[in-house]
Amino acid sequence: MRLYLRLFVAIAAIAAAITFALPAIAAGNVTTCTGVLAPGTYNRVVVPADATCLSDGPVVIQGGLFISPGATFVLGSEENAVPTGVISGGVHAANPASVQIHFTTINGGVDVHGGSGPFGGPFEITWNAIEDNQINGGVTVEGYNGFWFCFIRNTVNGSVNLNGNTIFDPDGNEYVTNTINGNLNCARNAPPPQVGDSEGEPNHVSGQKTGQCAGL
């Protein structure tokens, strides 16, 4: 499933980039992104409800990233292993369609609550992919209900809470190969957290592994 999804992601990202080739619009200290977030430095970036914001980076966001209900945010990709920038002020999402962040330094942690279902958005299906990031601060992803969700190869200075994420794909909820300087807490996820076909390795956790992640 993961190999199929990689191909799908690549094709869909190209199509979306063509479709959403409008630039982000800055107003004062807030940049509203409803298309492409060009390389550069921004204060606060907001993705409005049901909008799509795509970027290959490098970007520097100094005042936090805020993703609204039904919105999609994509920064970088697993296939292009280059630094995509720095987000300070944290990543905050409420009922998003998709949050996909790769090879980014995130200062202030990640906070994702809820989702907008497994189908819809610019890619027709929704997924969270938080991969290969340096995250300084805690991570909470709770109640996401997309098609697929992975939390892989991140280094986190803080505790990680992945709870109540109900994923349509039975091969989803892949939480592996992370280095966590804190605790890893997992509960009420369906399917239970797993390696899946990611070929991932156990998480290195300095604190405790609890609940469904006790064996990961």
Residue, then its C-alpha position, 0 to 999 in steps of 0.5 A: m500500500r505504501l509504494y502505491l501511495r508514494l506513486f499516487v502522491a507524486i502524481a497528485a502533487i504535480a496535478a495539484a501544483i498546476t491547479f493551485a498555482l496561485p501565490a500566497i497573499a500576505a496582509g500585515n503579519v499574516t500570510t494566507c496561503t491558498g495555493v503555492l507558498a513560495p520560498g521565503t520568510y513569513n511571519r504567521v501562515v494561515v491555510p483557510a478552511d478547505a484551502t490547499c497550500l503547497s510548498d517545496g521550500p525552503v521557507v522560514i515561518q516565524g509566527g506559527l503555521f495554522i491549518s483550518p478545518g478541511a484544509t491541506f498543507v504540504l511541505g516537501s516530500e519523502e522522495n526529495a530528501v532536502p531541508t525544506g525550512v524552519i517553522s517556529g511558533g509550532v504547527h496547529a491544525a483543527n480538523p484538517a484534511s491533510v498535514q504533510i511535513h517533511f525534512t523541516t525543523i519545527n520549533g514549538g511542537v505539533d498540535v493536530h486535533g481532528g480531521s475531515g474524513p478519509f475522502g476529499g481534498p485536492f488528492e481525493i483522499t486525505w492523509n497525514a505524513i509527518e516524516d523526517n523532521q526535527i521537532n523541538g516541542g511536544v507532539t499531539v495528534e488526536g482524533y484524526n480520521g483520514f485515509w492514512f497516517c504516518f509518523i516516521r523518522n522524526t527526532v522529537n525533543g518532547s513527549v509524543n501523544l498519538n491518540g484516537n486516530t481512526i484510519f480508513d486504510p488498515d495499513g495506516n497508523e505507522y509510528v516507527t523509526n522515531t527518536i523521542n526525548g520524552n514519552l511516547n503515549c498511544a491509545r484508542n488508535a484504529p488500526p493499532p500502531q504498526v510498522g505496516d509496509s514502511e520497513g521501519e524500526p522500533n522507536h528510540v524513546s528516552g522516557q516511557k512507551t505506553g499503551q498501544c506503542a509499548g511494543l514499538 
